[in-house]
Amino acid sequence: MVKAIRVAVTGFGGLNNPEPGTPVARSLRQGWPGKLHIHAMGYDTWMTGGWMPGVVDELHLLCPLAEGDEAVLQRLMGIHKKSRFDVLIPCLDLEVPVFARLSGRLAKAGIKTLLPEQEAIAKVNKAALSIFCSRNDIPSPKTIYVPEVANVPFYADQLGYPLMVKGFVAGATKVARRDEAHDAAIKFNAKWGGGVILQEALEGEEYVVAMVARRDGSCLGSTPVRKIGINEHGKAVVGAVVDDPTLDRESQRILSQLGWRGPLELEFLRPNNSIRFNLIEINCRFPSWILLSHFAQSNLPVAYLKEIISPGKRRPPKPRCGTVFVRDVQDNTVRVDEFERLNRFLSMPVNGNFDGNGSLKPSETKKYNGGQDKLCVAVTGPSAFEVVLPGLGVAKSLLSVPEVSEIVALGRDPYDTGMYRRGLFDRAERLPQWDNSDELLDWFKNLQRRNPIDVVIPCIDFEVMGCVEIASELAEIGIKTLLPSASAMKKRSKEKLPEIVRKLNLAGLEVPKSQVLRTEIAVKRATKTLGLPFALKCEIAATEIIYSEDQAVQVWRKWRDRGEDIPIAQQFIAGDEFAGAGVCSRHHHFNCTVSIKKLKRCDRGNTWGATTADLSDLMVDLGRLLKKIKWVGPFEVEYIRDITREKFYLLEINPRFPAWINFTAEMGTNLPRDVIRLMCNETAQEKTLESDLIFTRSCEEISVTTLSLANFATKGYIEHV
């Protein structure tokens, strides 16, 4: 019997900014030719990639690196004694120098590594990289390392604006003024310490190259990628393999000058009107998009593991030019006792979900109705490009609905990531930009003539409003909806809701003090009347906690300049955050609601971890409120429980399902299914909810054809065959 290779991989967290461990493990799982046993190692239970079905076999908690090399080694030896592993692959920048220092002692224990020397690691340090570039004639942006953040405004002025502010370990943001530079520096230094790096902000095309070096420093393999879709945080969400001899030569030259061993990622920018690549950054591990190398038939993690186990002169095939990845998300459900077990024992096995070839089983399977009354359902918001939108969860919930035969993604942009999922959507159509409701109606009429749908479920606030305005006309052309009236939409707005709640005199609910901020004077006044901190919100999907008057004005101006609705200042309440989801019938009654307690949120506010919650005591008041405003259709409510008063405050009501809506189906109440049934004048079925479940979310790279991207960009249509 062939023995399985046992590999320990770190870096399974990161939420919406994923760490590389998950795609490294997925690359190994899908590309390794033999048996493989993968240990996932992280620093808390929210290493969400480790809970993704079919990726790893065991989970382990490591001690913090701050406890020192000896403590880290002893924890590794403890894991190794109980559950032996042959190879260790660190995937976080902070880990590489630690495990490199320990590599000799790990080898004596039978744990193989392939990691760079400390001298090479020192060269790629963000504070020292500009020196390395200067000494080796490598083009790079002007860079200043500032160890004391108090000096940031002075050096930022010297460098000029705009510029990039980077954390000593990770993180980067573009700023246009000295106050923005100072604020960003404070945040990065508070997180990482060590000061910050200021870097000239060049305009041009961004490229990244993943490489692996053998023990002798020669190149084992590389995958060069152009960033196609970049979100507002600078992260590549869409990328394509390129064949550029100049980029390849420059990467190889840098690799040889480093004297490197193991994986690394080179980040380049080619300025507009220039043929030379500027080196922006070097990361001493695999990138988070490394699964693309597997898609491109040149699997670098597999090549790396082979080199560790049996060094040789083999080299993976040249990556297939034009291969594209899109980063989407996968929602997972875990039992509470599994989380508790990992916290208690620090290690645990996980249930695999592998097919016969060691690959992940498909996570989406459709169950079509065999009858005649099949429905084609269109869903908006099929994207995780900037934030995870509800259309993905709604579509996943509809997969198990027997009345639904076809699910159509209504996207707005070629980078609406979820619409490329073949197992989730049957096709995608591009929604137009509309200036008035007539234009939107004309588009739906045209859609009905060429490729009709039966139902539309809008999942973004402004799209809900657009469909509300034409709901009766949609019905005339054969498109069912379950939507509130325009009057109800206005009453639940952030501006109007507090007044309605107070008039109802609901005993169980209060609303935070709020102010509408139409002018800068009103913004400054809010800092006095509400006190600091307070929450600054716009009507659609944006919230920021404000700690100073300058910050309030800065955020208000930013939102105004990008065309956001008039912001609302809301009293800050410290406490646990909760949310609920439900559906109201045309008679304004809801049959069932599902509630969660938020446990983990990303920096844009999306929920990435939650557990079930019993908020039944609030439901009576919520029912009165929804009936008062005559609500129809899906809704999401958000609460916060004041930690000092144990009082619930109602923060907002959103006119659509939340992005975590598929969790309701896992709990036993499929709310998107209820929408379909209520549309068809059927009764929603009440279910007994399963408790003690945890919702987690992890990023997932999927392979996309260039033809699909091109078709949607030019023709506004994708068909998954």
PyMOL commands that set and color helices and strands:
alter all, ss='L'
color gray80, all
select helices_A, chain A and resi 21-31+48-51+65-67+69-82+95-108+118-124+129-135+149-159+178-192+245-258+291-295+300-309+336-345+390-398+417-420+437-450+461-469+471-476+486-491+497-504+520-529+549-561+616-628+662-667+671-679+706-715
alter helices_A, ss='H'
color red, helices_A
select strands_A, chain A and resi 5-10+36-42+58-61+87-89+143-146+163-167+172-175+196-200+204-213+219-230+236-241+262-271+278-283+324-335+347-349+375-380+404-411+427-430+455-457+514-516+534-538+542-546+568-571+575-584+590-601+607-613+633-642+648-654+693-704+717-719
alter strands_A, ss='S'
color yellow, strands_A
deselect
rebuild
show_as cartoon
